Amino acid sequence: MVIIKKTIMKSKKKLKSLAEHNAEASAFHNSFNYMGNPIKNGLACPKCGNELLDSTPNMTLTSMPPKKSIHCDKCEYKGYRII
Ligand SMILES: [Zn+2]
């Protein structure tokens, strides 16, 4: 005898509303420094190990994936980080 166990997945996926998303995304973006001054990003410089800075925090390169320009103020390292 074969017992067929029917598992009814209640997959009522709750979709986020556009308004909710936009409110969350705005809060996220507003948390950034929009003055454009370089800010530390918590990443280690691959050359000297000093903390890297986002060179222009208010700017994101719309590449795929998006990137931000970074630099090190201790050595002359310059590069990009994927965001
Ligand atoms: Zn460095």
PDB file of the backbone (N, CA, C, O) and the ligand in Angstrom, with CONECT records:
HET     ZN  A 101       1
ATOM      1  N   MET A   1       0.836  -1.191   0.000  1.00  0.00           N
ATOM      2  CA  MET A   1       0.000   0.000   0.000  1.00  0.00           C
ATOM      3  C   MET A   1       0.876   1.248   0.000  1.00  0.00           C
ATOM      4  O   MET A   1       1.788   1.402   0.813  1.00  0.00           O
ATOM      5  N   VAL A   2       0.578   2.086  -0.897  1.00  0.00           N
ATOM      6  CA  VAL A   2       1.369   3.312  -1.031  1.00  0.00           C
ATOM      7  C   VAL A   2       0.602   4.494  -0.444  1.00  0.00           C
ATOM      8  O   VAL A   2      -0.526   4.806  -0.827  1.00  0.00           O
ATOM      9  N   ILE A   3       1.243   5.095   0.453  1.00  0.00           N
ATOM     10  CA  ILE A   3       0.600   6.264   1.072  1.00  0.00           C
ATOM     11  C   ILE A   3       1.135   7.529   0.386  1.00  0.00           C
ATOM     12  O   ILE A   3       2.324   7.846   0.422  1.00  0.00           O
ATOM     13  N   ILE A   4       0.243   8.184  -0.198  1.00  0.00           N
ATOM     14  CA  ILE A   4       0.634   9.435  -0.856  1.00  0.00           C
ATOM     15  C   ILE A   4       0.341  10.589   0.078  1.00  0.00           C
ATOM     16  O   ILE A   4      -0.799  10.909   0.414  1.00  0.00           O
ATOM     17  N   LYS A   5       1.419  11.173   0.461  1.00  0.00           N
ATOM     18  CA  LYS A   5       1.280  12.294   1.383  1.00  0.00           C
ATOM     19  C   LYS A   5       1.188  13.585   0.577  1.00  0.00           C
ATOM     20  O   LYS A   5       2.116  13.992  -0.122  1.00  0.00           O
ATOM     21  N   LYS A   6       0.087  14.170   0.704  1.00  0.00           N
ATOM     22  CA  LYS A   6      -0.093  15.437  -0.028  1.00  0.00           C
ATOM     23  C   LYS A   6       0.256  16.611   0.869  1.00  0.00           C
ATOM     24  O   LYS A   6      -0.387  16.877   1.884  1.00  0.00           O
ATOM     25  N   THR A   7       1.254  17.264   0.466  1.00  0.00           N
ATOM     26  CA  THR A   7       1.640  18.452   1.216  1.00  0.00           C
ATOM     27  C   THR A   7       1.208  19.676   0.424  1.00  0.00           C
ATOM     28  O   THR A   7       1.730  20.005  -0.641  1.00  0.00           O
ATOM     29  N   ILE A   8       0.271  20.288   0.988  1.00  0.00           N
ATOM     30  CA  ILE A   8      -0.210  21.494   0.319  1.00  0.00           C
ATOM     31  C   ILE A   8       0.619  22.681   0.797  1.00  0.00           C
ATOM     32  O   ILE A   8       0.546  23.131   1.940  1.00  0.00           O
ATOM     33  N   MET A   9       1.382  23.135  -0.128  1.00  0.00           N
ATOM     34  CA  MET A   9       2.237  24.286   0.192  1.00  0.00           C
ATOM     35  C   MET A   9       1.420  25.559   0.040  1.00  0.00           C
ATOM     36  O   MET A   9       0.960  25.931  -1.039  1.00  0.00           O
ATOM     37  N   LYS A  10       1.278  26.168   1.135  1.00  0.00           N
ATOM     38  CA  LYS A  10       0.576  27.452   1.074  1.00  0.00           C
ATOM     39  C   LYS A  10       1.589  28.513   0.667  1.00  0.00           C
ATOM     40  O   LYS A  10       2.150  29.227   1.498  1.00  0.00           O
ATOM     41  N   SER A  11       1.794  28.585  -0.608  1.00  0.00           N
ATOM     42  CA  SER A  11       2.816  29.497  -1.107  1.00  0.00           C
ATOM     43  C   SER A  11       2.246  30.855  -1.485  1.00  0.00           C
ATOM     44  O   SER A  11       2.410  31.370  -2.591  1.00  0.00           O
ATOM     45  N   LYS A  12       1.583  31.378  -0.511  1.00  0.00           N
ATOM     46  CA  LYS A  12       1.072  32.738  -0.737  1.00  0.00           C
ATOM     47  C   LYS A  12       2.204  33.703  -0.436  1.00  0.00           C
ATOM     48  O   LYS A  12       2.362  34.187   0.685  1.00  0.00           O
ATOM     49  N   LYS A  13       2.962  33.959  -1.441  1.00  0.00           N
ATOM     50  CA  LYS A  13       4.108  34.827  -1.286  1.00  0.00           C
ATOM     51  C   LYS A  13       3.638  36.264  -1.137  1.00  0.00           C
ATOM     52  O   LYS A  13       2.937  36.816  -1.985  1.00  0.00           O
ATOM     53  N   LYS A  14       4.052  36.836  -0.036  1.00  0.00           N
ATOM     54  CA  LYS A  14       3.636  38.209   0.188  1.00  0.00           C
ATOM     55  C   LYS A  14       4.544  39.143  -0.602  1.00  0.00           C
ATOM     56  O   LYS A  14       5.745  39.243  -0.349  1.00  0.00           O
ATOM     57  N   LEU A  15       3.959  39.791  -1.518  1.00  0.00           N
ATOM     58  CA  LEU A  15       4.739  40.722  -2.325  1.00  0.00           C
ATOM     59  C   LEU A  15       4.794  42.081  -1.651  1.00  0.00           C
ATOM     60  O   LEU A  15       3.841  42.561  -1.038  1.00  0.00           O
ATOM     61  N   LYS A  16       5.938  42.650  -1.800  1.00  0.00           N
ATOM     62  CA  LYS A  16       6.135  43.976  -1.229  1.00  0.00           C
ATOM     63  C   LYS A  16       5.522  44.991  -2.180  1.00  0.00           C
ATOM     64  O   LYS A  16       5.644  44.859  -3.398  1.00  0.00           O
ATOM     65  N   SER A  17       4.884  45.974  -1.646  1.00  0.00           N
ATOM     66  CA  SER A  17       4.310  46.994  -2.518  1.00  0.00           C
ATOM     67  C   SER A  17       5.409  47.931  -2.998  1.00  0.00           C
ATOM     68  O   SER A  17       6.457  48.063  -2.366  1.00  0.00           O
ATOM     69  N   LEU A  18       5.152  48.559  -4.097  1.00  0.00           N
ATOM     70  CA  LEU A  18       6.125  49.492  -4.662  1.00  0.00           C
ATOM     71  C   LEU A  18       6.404  50.627  -3.680  1.00  0.00           C
ATOM     72  O   LEU A  18       7.543  51.069  -3.531  1.00  0.00           O
ATOM     73  N   ALA A  19       5.346  51.093  -3.011  1.00  0.00           N
ATOM     74  CA  ALA A  19       5.503  52.180  -2.043  1.00  0.00           C
ATOM     75  C   ALA A  19       6.419  51.748  -0.898  1.00  0.00           C
ATOM     76  O   ALA A  19       7.281  52.512  -0.464  1.00  0.00           O
ATOM     77  N   GLU A  20       6.226  50.505  -0.407  1.00  0.00           N
ATOM     78  CA  GLU A  20       7.071  49.967   0.665  1.00  0.00           C
ATOM     79  C   GLU A  20       8.531  49.904   0.216  1.00  0.00           C
ATOM     80  O   GLU A  20       9.445  50.323   0.925  1.00  0.00           O
ATOM     81  N   HIS A  21       8.709  49.370  -0.978  1.00  0.00           N
ATOM     82  CA  HIS A  21      10.064  49.241  -1.506  1.00  0.00           C
ATOM     83  C   HIS A  21      10.738  50.603  -1.619  1.00  0.00           C
ATOM     84  O   HIS A  21      11.870  50.789  -1.174  1.00  0.00           O
ATOM     85  N   ASN A  22      10.033  51.541  -2.214  1.00  0.00           N
ATOM     86  CA  ASN A  22      10.607  52.867  -2.426  1.00  0.00           C
ATOM     87  C   ASN A  22      10.930  53.566  -1.107  1.00  0.00           C
ATOM     88  O   ASN A  22      11.931  54.273  -1.001  1.00  0.00           O
ATOM     89  N   ALA A  23      10.076  53.363  -0.106  1.00  0.00           N
ATOM     90  CA  ALA A  23      10.327  53.963   1.208  1.00  0.00           C
ATOM     91  C   ALA A  23      11.585  53.362   1.824  1.00  0.00           C
ATOM     92  O   ALA A  23      12.422  54.082   2.370  1.00  0.00           O
ATOM     93  N   GLU A  24      11.717  52.037   1.735  1.00  0.00           N
ATOM     94  CA  GLU A  24      12.899  51.359   2.272  1.00  0.00           C
ATOM     95  C   GLU A  24      14.153  51.771   1.515  1.00  0.00           C
ATOM     96  O   GLU A  24      15.186  52.054   2.122  1.00  0.00           O
ATOM     97  N   ALA A  25      14.062  51.804   0.201  1.00  0.00           N
ATOM     98  CA  ALA A  25      15.212  52.155  -0.621  1.00  0.00           C
ATOM     99  C   ALA A  25      15.635  53.599  -0.363  1.00  0.00           C
ATOM    100  O   ALA A  25      16.828  53.901  -0.358  1.00  0.00           O
ATOM    101  N   SER A  26      14.674  54.490  -0.151  1.00  0.00           N
ATOM    102  CA  SER A  26      14.990  55.888   0.132  1.00  0.00           C
ATOM    103  C   SER A  26      15.736  56.001   1.451  1.00  0.00           C
ATOM    104  O   SER A  26      16.715  56.740   1.560  1.00  0.00           O
ATOM    105  N   ALA A  27      15.263  55.259   2.458  1.00  0.00           N
ATOM    106  CA  ALA A  27      15.902  55.297   3.772  1.00  0.00           C
ATOM    107  C   ALA A  27      17.333  54.794   3.655  1.00  0.00           C
ATOM    108  O   ALA A  27      18.251  55.352   4.257  1.00  0.00           O
ATOM    109  N   PHE A  28      17.512  53.726   2.868  1.00  0.00           N
ATOM    110  CA  PHE A  28      18.840  53.147   2.659  1.00  0.00           C
ATOM    111  C   PHE A  28      19.766  54.171   1.998  1.00  0.00           C
ATOM    112  O   PHE A  28      20.892  54.385   2.446  1.00  0.00           O
ATOM    113  N   HIS A  29      19.281  54.789   0.946  1.00  0.00           N
ATOM    114  CA  HIS A  29      20.119  55.743   0.223  1.00  0.00           C
ATOM    115  C   HIS A  29      20.353  57.023   1.022  1.00  0.00           C
ATOM    116  O   HIS A  29      21.415  57.639   0.931  1.00  0.00           O
ATOM    117  N   ASN A  30      19.350  57.414   1.804  1.00  0.00           N
ATOM    118  CA  ASN A  30      19.512  58.623   2.600  1.00  0.00           C
ATOM    119  C   ASN A  30      20.526  58.449   3.725  1.00  0.00           C
ATOM    120  O   ASN A  30      21.030  59.422   4.285  1.00  0.00           O
ATOM    121  N   SER A  31      20.817  57.168   4.048  1.00  0.00           N
ATOM    122  CA  SER A  31      21.797  56.919   5.094  1.00  0.00           C
ATOM    123  C   SER A  31      23.209  57.221   4.605  1.00  0.00           C
ATOM    124  O   SER A  31      24.142  57.299   5.404  1.00  0.00           O
ATOM    125  N   PHE A  32      23.366  57.388   3.307  1.00  0.00           N
ATOM    126  CA  PHE A  32      24.691  57.696   2.770  1.00  0.00           C
ATOM    127  C   PHE A  32      25.021  59.170   2.928  1.00  0.00           C
ATOM    128  O   PHE A  32      24.166  60.017   3.184  1.00  0.00           O
ATOM    129  N   ASN A  33      26.260  59.414   2.766  1.00  0.00           N
ATOM    130  CA  ASN A  33      26.794  60.766   2.841  1.00  0.00           C
ATOM    131  C   ASN A  33      26.611  61.437   1.482  1.00  0.00           C
ATOM    132  O   ASN A  33      27.341  61.148   0.534  1.00  0.00           O
ATOM    133  N   TYR A  34      25.647  62.316   1.399  1.00  0.00           N
ATOM    134  CA  TYR A  34      25.376  62.956   0.112  1.00  0.00           C
ATOM    135  C   TYR A  34      26.164  64.227  -0.113  1.00  0.00           C
ATOM    136  O   TYR A  34      25.990  64.908  -1.124  1.00  0.00           O
ATOM    137  N   MET A  35      27.033  64.544   0.834  1.00  0.00           N
ATOM    138  CA  MET A  35      27.889  65.703   0.623  1.00  0.00           C
ATOM    139  C   MET A  35      28.996  65.352  -0.368  1.00  0.00           C
ATOM    140  O   MET A  35      29.655  66.233  -0.922  1.00  0.00           O
ATOM    141  N   GLY A  36      29.184  64.086  -0.576  1.00  0.00           N
ATOM    142  CA  GLY A  36      30.178  63.666  -1.550  1.00  0.00           C
ATOM    143  C   GLY A  36      31.584  63.562  -1.019  1.00  0.00           C
ATOM    144  O   GLY A  36      32.515  63.269  -1.769  1.00  0.00           O
ATOM    145  N   ASN A  37      31.751  63.802   0.283  1.00  0.00           N
ATOM    146  CA  ASN A  37      33.082  63.677   0.858  1.00  0.00           C
ATOM    147  C   ASN A  37      33.436  62.193   0.996  1.00  0.00           C
ATOM    148  O   ASN A  37      32.575  61.371   1.310  1.00  0.00           O
ATOM    149  N   PRO A  38      34.713  61.857   0.758  1.00  0.00           N
ATOM    150  CA  PRO A  38      35.094  60.450   0.883  1.00  0.00           C
ATOM    151  C   PRO A  38      34.774  59.900   2.271  1.00  0.00           C
ATOM    152  O   PRO A  38      35.009  60.568   3.278  1.00  0.00           O
ATOM    153  N   ILE A  39      34.249  58.707   2.320  1.00  0.00           N
ATOM    154  CA  ILE A  39      33.954  58.061   3.603  1.00  0.00           C
ATOM    155  C   ILE A  39      34.570  56.670   3.635  1.00  0.00           C
ATOM    156  O   ILE A  39      34.670  55.984   2.617  1.00  0.00           O
ATOM    157  N   LYS A  40      34.975  56.280   4.830  1.00  0.00           N
ATOM    158  CA  LYS A  40      35.577  54.966   5.011  1.00  0.00           C
ATOM    159  C   LYS A  40      34.524  53.900   4.739  1.00  0.00           C
ATOM    160  O   LYS A  40      33.359  54.038   5.114  1.00  0.00           O
ATOM    161  N   ASN A  41      34.965  52.828   4.073  1.00  0.00           N
ATOM    162  CA  ASN A  41      34.001  51.791   3.694  1.00  0.00           C
ATOM    163  C   ASN A  41      34.256  50.444   4.359  1.00  0.00           C
ATOM    164  O   ASN A  41      33.592  49.458   4.040  1.00  0.00           O
ATOM    165  N   GLY A  42      35.215  50.397   5.284  1.00  0.00           N
ATOM    166  CA  GLY A  42      35.437  49.161   6.038  1.00  0.00           C
ATOM    167  C   GLY A  42      36.244  48.100   5.312  1.00  0.00           C
ATOM    168  O   GLY A  42      36.405  46.986   5.811  1.00  0.00           O
ATOM    169  N   LEU A  43      36.755  48.443   4.130  1.00  0.00           N
ATOM    170  CA  LEU A  43      37.535  47.468   3.365  1.00  0.00           C
ATOM    171  C   LEU A  43      39.023  47.775   3.491  1.00  0.00           C
ATOM    172  O   LEU A  43      39.427  48.932   3.602  1.00  0.00           O
ATOM    173  N   ALA A  44      39.814  46.734   3.473  1.00  0.00           N
ATOM    174  CA  ALA A  44      41.265  46.895   3.592  1.00  0.00           C
ATOM    175  C   ALA A  44      41.885  47.157   2.230  1.00  0.00           C
ATOM    176  O   ALA A  44      41.525  46.529   1.234  1.00  0.00           O
ATOM    177  N   CYS A  45      42.811  48.083   2.203  1.00  0.00           N
ATOM    178  CA  CYS A  45      43.543  48.390   0.977  1.00  0.00           C
ATOM    179  C   CYS A  45      44.358  47.162   0.575  1.00  0.00           C
ATOM    180  O   CYS A  45      45.085  46.602   1.396  1.00  0.00           O
ATOM    181  N   PRO A  46      44.238  46.737  -0.701  1.00  0.00           N
ATOM    182  CA  PRO A  46      44.994  45.556  -1.131  1.00  0.00           C
ATOM    183  C   PRO A  46      46.503  45.804  -1.176  1.00  0.00           C
ATOM    184  O   PRO A  46      47.286  44.856  -1.232  1.00  0.00           O
ATOM    185  N   LYS A  47      46.911  47.073  -1.151  1.00  0.00           N
ATOM    186  CA  LYS A  47      48.338  47.387  -1.213  1.00  0.00           C
ATOM    187  C   LYS A  47      48.957  47.530   0.170  1.00  0.00           C
ATOM    188  O   LYS A  47      50.002  46.942   0.448  1.00  0.00           O
ATOM    189  N   CYS A  48      48.309  48.317   1.049  1.00  0.00           N
ATOM    190  CA  CYS A  48      48.934  48.604   2.344  1.00  0.00           C
ATOM    191  C   CYS A  48      48.109  48.151   3.551  1.00  0.00           C
ATOM    192  O   CYS A  48      48.614  48.161   4.673  1.00  0.00           O
ATOM    193  N   GLY A  49      46.859  47.757   3.345  1.00  0.00           N
ATOM    194  CA  GLY A  49      46.052  47.268   4.452  1.00  0.00           C
ATOM    195  C   GLY A  49      45.302  48.352   5.215  1.00  0.00           C
ATOM    196  O   GLY A  49      44.528  48.052   6.124  1.00  0.00           O
ATOM    197  N   ASN A  50      45.528  49.605   4.850  1.00  0.00           N
ATOM    198  CA  ASN A  50      44.814  50.712   5.477  1.00  0.00           C
ATOM    199  C   ASN A  50      43.344  50.667   5.035  1.00  0.00           C
ATOM    200  O   ASN A  50      43.022  50.072   4.007  1.00  0.00           O
ATOM    201  N   GLU A  51      42.460  51.293   5.811  1.00  0.00           N
ATOM    202  CA  GLU A  51      41.039  51.278   5.429  1.00  0.00           C
ATOM    203  C   GLU A  51      40.812  52.137   4.191  1.00  0.00           C
ATOM    204  O   GLU A  51      41.266  53.278   4.112  1.00  0.00           O
ATOM    205  N   LEU A  52      40.107  51.567   3.240  1.00  0.00           N
ATOM    206  CA  LEU A  52      39.818  52.275   1.989  1.00  0.00           C
ATOM    207  C   LEU A  52      38.678  53.256   2.164  1.00  0.00           C
ATOM    208  O   LEU A  52      37.871  53.131   3.086  1.00  0.00           O
ATOM    209  N   LEU A  53      38.617  54.217   1.289  1.00  0.00           N
ATOM    210  CA  LEU A  53      37.541  55.204   1.298  1.00  0.00           C
ATOM    211  C   LEU A  53      36.776  55.142  -0.020  1.00  0.00           C
ATOM    212  O   LEU A  53      37.344  54.875  -1.079  1.00  0.00           O
ATOM    213  N   ASP A  54      35.469  55.396   0.075  1.00  0.00           N
ATOM    214  CA  ASP A  54      34.682  55.596  -1.134  1.00  0.00           C
ATOM    215  C   ASP A  54      35.008  57.011  -1.587  1.00  0.00           C
ATOM    216  O   ASP A  54      34.746  57.977  -0.870  1.00  0.00           O
ATOM    217  N   SER A  55      35.572  57.127  -2.764  1.00  0.00           N
ATOM    218  CA  SER A  55      36.050  58.432  -3.236  1.00  0.00           C
ATOM    219  C   SER A  55      34.920  59.427  -3.416  1.00  0.00           C
ATOM    220  O   SER A  55      35.041  60.590  -3.031  1.00  0.00           O
ATOM    221  N   THR A  56      33.831  58.976  -3.996  1.00  0.00           N
ATOM    222  CA  THR A  56      32.669  59.841  -4.221  1.00  0.00           C
ATOM    223  C   THR A  56      31.424  59.049  -3.806  1.00  0.00           C
ATOM    224  O   THR A  56      30.756  58.438  -4.640  1.00  0.00           O
ATOM    225  N   PRO A  57      31.124  59.071  -2.494  1.00  0.00           N
ATOM    226  CA  PRO A  57      30.010  58.251  -1.986  1.00  0.00           C
ATOM    227  C   PRO A  57      28.661  58.542  -2.628  1.00  0.00           C
ATOM    228  O   PRO A  57      27.776  57.686  -2.648  1.00  0.00           O
ATOM    229  N   ASN A  58      28.510  59.739  -3.147  1.00  0.00           N
ATOM    230  CA  ASN A  58      27.219  60.092  -3.754  1.00  0.00           C
ATOM    231  C   ASN A  58      27.139  59.678  -5.220  1.00  0.00           C
ATOM    232  O   ASN A  58      26.166  59.990  -5.907  1.00  0.00           O
ATOM    233  N   MET A  59      28.150  58.985  -5.688  1.00  0.00           N
ATOM    234  CA  MET A  59      28.143  58.550  -7.080  1.00  0.00           C
ATOM    235  C   MET A  59      28.338  57.050  -7.197  1.00  0.00           C
ATOM    236  O   MET A  59      29.216  56.474  -6.555  1.00  0.00           O
ATOM    237  N   THR A  60      27.514  56.425  -8.017  1.00  0.00           N
ATOM    238  CA  THR A  60      27.641  54.998  -8.287  1.00  0.00           C
ATOM    239  C   THR A  60      27.762  54.828  -9.788  1.00  0.00           C
ATOM    240  O   THR A  60      27.006  55.424 -10.555  1.00  0.00           O
ATOM    241  N   LEU A  61      28.716  54.009 -10.200  1.00  0.00           N
ATOM    242  CA  LEU A  61      28.867  53.742 -11.620  1.00  0.00           C
ATOM    243  C   LEU A  61      27.798  52.725 -12.013  1.00  0.00           C
ATOM    244  O   LEU A  61      27.710  51.643 -11.432  1.00  0.00           O
ATOM    245  N   THR A  62      27.008  53.079 -12.983  1.00  0.00           N
ATOM    246  CA  THR A  62      25.898  52.206 -13.354  1.00  0.00           C
ATOM    247  C   THR A  62      26.353  51.139 -14.331  1.00  0.00           C
ATOM    248  O   THR A  62      25.746  50.934 -15.383  1.00  0.00           O
ATOM    249  N   SER A  63      27.429  50.466 -13.967  1.00  0.00           N
ATOM    250  CA  SER A  63      27.899  49.326 -14.740  1.00  0.00           C
ATOM    251  C   SER A  63      27.143  48.103 -14.237  1.00  0.00           C
ATOM    252  O   SER A  63      26.310  48.221 -13.339  1.00  0.00           O
ATOM    253  N   MET A  64      27.414  46.961 -14.788  1.00  0.00           N
ATOM    254  CA  MET A  64      26.793  45.718 -14.292  1.00  0.00           C
ATOM    255  C   MET A  64      27.911  44.790 -13.881  1.00  0.00           C
ATOM    256  O   MET A  64      28.596  44.288 -14.772  1.00  0.00           O
ATOM    257  N   PRO A  65      28.158  44.516 -12.625  1.00  0.00           N
ATOM    258  CA  PRO A  65      27.455  45.077 -11.473  1.00  0.00           C
ATOM    259  C   PRO A  65      27.850  46.531 -11.207  1.00  0.00           C
ATOM    260  O   PRO A  65      28.914  46.975 -11.637  1.00  0.00           O
ATOM    261  N   PRO A  66      26.987  47.274 -10.495  1.00  0.00           N
ATOM    262  CA  PRO A  66      27.317  48.655 -10.175  1.00  0.00           C
ATOM    263  C   PRO A  66      28.548  48.744  -9.280  1.00  0.00           C
ATOM    264  O   PRO A  66      28.790  47.866  -8.452  1.00  0.00           O
ATOM    265  N   LYS A  67      29.305  49.789  -9.450  1.00  0.00           N
ATOM    266  CA  LYS A  67      30.543  49.945  -8.686  1.00  0.00           C
ATOM    267  C   LYS A  67      30.668  51.347  -8.124  1.00  0.00           C
ATOM    268  O   LYS A  67      30.009  52.283  -8.576  1.00  0.00           O
ATOM    269  N   LYS A  68      31.529  51.467  -7.131  1.00  0.00           N
ATOM    270  CA  LYS A  68      31.895  52.765  -6.587  1.00  0.00           C
ATOM    271  C   LYS A  68      33.398  52.889  -6.681  1.00  0.00           C
ATOM    272  O   LYS A  68      34.133  51.916  -6.507  1.00  0.00           O
ATOM    273  N   SER A  69      33.847  54.114  -6.961  1.00  0.00           N
ATOM    274  CA  SER A  69      35.292  54.316  -6.999  1.00  0.00           C
ATOM    275  C   SER A  69      35.809  54.426  -5.572  1.00  0.00           C
ATOM    276  O   SER A  69      35.180  55.044  -4.712  1.00  0.00           O
ATOM    277  N   ILE A  70      36.948  53.825  -5.341  1.00  0.00           N
ATOM    278  CA  ILE A  70      37.557  53.794  -4.015  1.00  0.00           C
ATOM    279  C   ILE A  70      39.019  54.228  -4.107  1.00  0.00           C
ATOM    280  O   ILE A  70      39.646  54.166  -5.164  1.00  0.00           O
ATOM    281  N   HIS A  71      39.529  54.662  -2.981  1.00  0.00           N
ATOM    282  CA  HIS A  71      40.959  54.963  -2.945  1.00  0.00           C
ATOM    283  C   HIS A  71      41.481  54.813  -1.526  1.00  0.00           C
ATOM    284  O   HIS A  71      40.718  54.707  -0.566  1.00  0.00           O
ATOM    285  N   CYS A  72      42.779  54.807  -1.426  1.00  0.00           N
ATOM    286  CA  CYS A  72      43.452  54.711  -0.141  1.00  0.00           C
ATOM    287  C   CYS A  72      44.166  56.032   0.078  1.00  0.00           C
ATOM    288  O   CYS A  72      44.854  56.530  -0.813  1.00  0.00           O
ATOM    289  N   ASP A  73      43.998  56.607   1.279  1.00  0.00           N
ATOM    290  CA  ASP A  73      44.670  57.893   1.515  1.00  0.00           C
ATOM    291  C   ASP A  73      46.070  57.714   2.110  1.00  0.00           C
ATOM    292  O   ASP A  73      46.762  58.693   2.391  1.00  0.00           O
ATOM    293  N   LYS A  74      46.474  56.475   2.295  1.00  0.00           N
ATOM    294  CA  LYS A  74      47.802  56.208   2.840  1.00  0.00           C
ATOM    295  C   LYS A  74      48.798  55.956   1.708  1.00  0.00           C
ATOM    296  O   LYS A  74      49.893  56.518   1.677  1.00  0.00           O
ATOM    297  N   CYS A  75      48.382  55.089   0.779  1.00  0.00           N
ATOM    298  CA  CYS A  75      49.223  54.848  -0.392  1.00  0.00           C
ATOM    299  C   CYS A  75      48.475  55.445  -1.580  1.00  0.00           C
ATOM    300  O   CYS A  75      47.515  56.189  -1.380  1.00  0.00           O
ATOM    301  N   GLU A  76      48.874  55.151  -2.771  1.00  0.00           N
ATOM    302  CA  GLU A  76      48.234  55.760  -3.936  1.00  0.00           C
ATOM    303  C   GLU A  76      47.206  54.860  -4.597  1.00  0.00           C
ATOM    304  O   GLU A  76      46.816  55.087  -5.742  1.00  0.00           O
ATOM    305  N   TYR A  77      46.761  53.818  -3.859  1.00  0.00           N
ATOM    306  CA  TYR A  77      45.847  52.861  -4.473  1.00  0.00           C
ATOM    307  C   TYR A  77      44.531  53.500  -4.889  1.00  0.00           C
ATOM    308  O   TYR A  77      43.931  54.272  -4.141  1.00  0.00           O
ATOM    309  N   LYS A  78      44.100  53.165  -6.088  1.00  0.00           N
ATOM    310  CA  LYS A  78      42.795  53.590  -6.590  1.00  0.00           C
ATOM    311  C   LYS A  78      42.140  52.415  -7.271  1.00  0.00           C
ATOM    312  O   LYS A  78      42.810  51.641  -7.954  1.00  0.00           O
ATOM    313  N   GLY A  79      40.849  52.270  -7.098  1.00  0.00           N
ATOM    314  CA  GLY A  79      40.162  51.152  -7.739  1.00  0.00           C
ATOM    315  C   GLY A  79      38.674  51.290  -7.626  1.00  0.00           C
ATOM    316  O   GLY A  79      38.149  52.386  -7.431  1.00  0.00           O
ATOM    317  N   TYR A  80      37.994  50.168  -7.750  1.00  0.00           N
ATOM    318  CA  TYR A  80      36.534  50.131  -7.700  1.00  0.00           C
ATOM    319  C   TYR A  80      36.093  48.981  -6.830  1.00  0.00           C
ATOM    320  O   TYR A  80      36.758  47.949  -6.740  1.00  0.00           O
ATOM    321  N   ARG A  81      34.958  49.178  -6.192  1.00  0.00           N
ATOM    322  CA  ARG A  81      34.356  48.061  -5.469  1.00  0.00           C
ATOM    323  C   ARG A  81      32.952  47.866  -5.999  1.00  0.00           C
ATOM    324  O   ARG A  81      32.254  48.817  -6.352  1.00  0.00           O
ATOM    325  N   ILE A  82      32.560  46.594  -6.043  1.00  0.00           N
ATOM    326  CA  ILE A  82      31.206  46.256  -6.497  1.00  0.00           C
ATOM    327  C   ILE A  82      30.266  46.532  -5.327  1.00  0.00           C
ATOM    328  O   ILE A  82      30.587  46.213  -4.182  1.00  0.00           O
ATOM    329  N   ILE A  83      29.135  47.111  -5.606  1.00  0.00           N
ATOM    330  CA  ILE A  83      28.192  47.399  -4.520  1.00  0.00           C
ATOM    331  C   ILE A  83      26.975  46.491  -4.597  1.00  0.00           C
ATOM    332  O   ILE A  83      26.076  46.592  -3.763  1.00  0.00           O
TER     333      ILE A  83
HETATM  334 ZN    ZN A 101      46.780  51.708   0.694  1.00  0.00          ZN2+
END
